[in-house]
Amino acid sequence: MRVPHACGVDETGNIRQSGQQDYVLRTVEERGVRLVRLWFTDVLGRHKSVAISPAELTTVFEEGLQFDGSAIDGFSRVQESDVLARPDASTFELLPWAAPDEPSGTMFCDITNLDGAPFEGDPRQVLRRNLDRANTAGFKMFCAPEVEFFYLAQNTGQPVLLDQASYFDLTTADVSSDLRKRTLHMLEALSIPVEYSFHEDAPSQHEIDLQYTDALTMADSVMTLRLAVKKIAMEGGVYATFMPKPLNGIQGSGMHTHLSLFRDGANAFFDEDDEHGLSTIARSFIAGLLHHSREITAVTNQLVNSYKRINEGYEAPRYVSWAHNNRSALVRVPVTRAGRPDSTRVEYRALDPACNPYLAFSLLLAAGLRGVEKGYDLPREAAVSLDELSRTEQQDLGVASLPTNLSEALDEMEESELVRDALGDHIFEWFLRNKRAEWSDYQRQVTPFELEQYLPNW
């Protein structure tokens, strides 16, 4: 059973980790586990895995598993290549898709240097570090993402949709409903609670909303969800994609993420004396998200394709604004449930499901906390859809736009002290180099649009 992560490591934490390791070792023996898969991600958020036998588990708990970090994108340089994968026993789960005659378990890992210090290239350690900073200020961040994706008949050439259904449609006879149902059962078996699941607006598009939990557990859960969705789809003979904008003319996939800070067990975003139930901390946190949104967009929307979703509109935000009921806003403040002050939260709507959740959550936290620390003032609410206003009216409201492409987003990120500080020099510099190269490659490609528009006429 997965338990929420504690921020930082102290004597109590060490005792807790030791007890969790004993539980894992006992479970592995009692269940006859044949393989234990150790999971982590590279800087871009791609899932990595290495399998060990149960006989090695005690040693790996004590010493870590040494491997060549230079072989992983964004990790080590060749001259400083070796790092250690240290399994987090609190994340142990039995894999529900393992064969009955070969039961397997899995754990997420923190990556450290050989001397045991946190490795700067590990996204999970980046999130741990930012959560520790928040904890020092008395806060714990909880979040809940709404993860959208498409089921397609194939993953090469022109995407082929599986249905023509729309929002909340009940498609009892098609393959998509069965795939989603099987995925929910898989997530439940992996101790990942789901709040909602349904067909989204676009044909063949689906959404799975995860229940609120601490940010580190949630980042692990997003990684597991993406793996489970793809695995179940593959077993069903179709393809699942978290690409933000796989098709023209219909909406793309986002990962709207609900956020709140808790302090001393209470929701720090709630104030019963405020008209809308928002505390000063919540208002400053929202102001921080808005103020630094352009700087963090390269990470929250890390693909060239991400900006096709943002630029086309639908419910993807293009403008740096906030509102209560306006879904075109970048930050939305949902209505607090009656009698439930703990449900007070803000929703950041720019994220897409191709992001690295460890880095994206780190920057959302860093931006919001900067607003709290500096006492940023919350700008005027955008009560109407900004798409309906003229550019002059938008300027009168003081509304900026999000970056319109990856290159512009990288320019903003490169000048950001906040992003460099939150990510650390190692990941900050590598991310910029990698994404500049991606943009350069994209710029050299002749696209179908160009061939269709120009080849017959010029």
Phi, psi and omega in degrees: 000123182286140178243150178302148182281144170268145178277134178081171180228119175231191183299318178298318179298321179296318178297317180298315180297321179297316178296322178293323177295320177299319178298316180297313181298319180293317180295318179301318180290314184293325183270359180065037182296132184263330180221145172238121182264126179261122185250146169202180180231156169277184185296328181278354178093019177276137186289131176239150184209142171222138183256138175234161176275155178303332180297335181269354192295317180299316179296319181292323174300319185281320190244344187083167178253117183278135176210170184277102182291339181291346179276352181254128180305125175086358181273244188267157167280161186303320185285353179220052199278323191284135177223173181240135170265119182246110184295138176269104187298336181292346182261006185297134174216148169280133183283118184289344180265002179292150178296144182303329181270003178216066180301139183228154176237171179214153173214145170281151183240149163264141180258131180234164169287171182297334179275003178093352178289147179304136180277128187293341181270003183268114180301326180294323177291328176298314179295318177305315183296318180290325176292325176297320178298316178297320180296323177298326177277001177095009186245150168234134182262133174243150181209164180209110180270152172254105190263118179256150180199167178244144165262130180232156181286341181203165181242017177231151179067213180286124179300139179245120182286155179263341181207172176241026182284172181227196188303125176064011179298142177265103184251074189292335188263352187264167185290332185297318181298320179293320179298316181294319179298315179295325178295318179299319177297322179295316179295320177300319179294337179264014178063035176247101183286136179254135178272310180220158173208133184195168173284135181271185186301313188280154174303135176066016179255140185225161181222139173234121180256125182268149180287148181308136170200180181295155192296323182289316175301320182293320178298317175301319183294321178297318178298317180292319179301314181299320178293316182295316180300314181293321182293314180296320178298315180299318178296333178271005177079017177234183183234134175254136179228139174257014174303132187297325184218079184280343184224148176281150169082356175227165185293156176268186181257128176248178173222066178306130186237123178273136186228146170204154175252138175244144177221127181055038176080001181243153180288114183286352179273349187262137173219111184293341181273350180275145182305321182253009177076015183261130178281169175299323178298316180298317181295318178291325177297314177299317179300323177294318177301316181292314185299323185255009187299319180295328181290329186263356187294328179300332180268319179289338180222081198268356182257153170307319183292337182303327186277346171292324176292313184295317186289334185278344176089247194053238177256011176280130184285138175246345188239147181277094186207168177224158180194168176272311186243359184271109184279002172273352182284152177292317178242125178245144177250099180295157179293131176290134181294141182303127179073010183233073180299335179292347181272359177296129187200169171238153183241117176266121196255001183276330185308145170238163190284002176267002181287163168277111187297329180296315181285319181297313179296324178301316183285325174299317179295314182298317181294315180296316180294326177299321176297320179292314183296321184267355179066042180302143176274138179281125179291175182297143179291141174270091188283342179241162179296125182291337177295338182272352182264152173288165179299324179297316179295322177297318180294325178297328177278354181072032185266126175264167176258152169292160175306143183268351176204171185296323180298315178297320179296321179293324176300317179295316181297319185299331181269002188267115174293324182297314182293317178300316181294318183289320183274333188088152184302320185302302182289322180303309183291318181294318181299315179299315180298313183297315184284330172298319179294321178297317179295319179297318177298317180297319182297336182270356183275136171271119188266160174304325178302313181296319180296318181291322184279323193250326186301317182285344192248349187231000000 
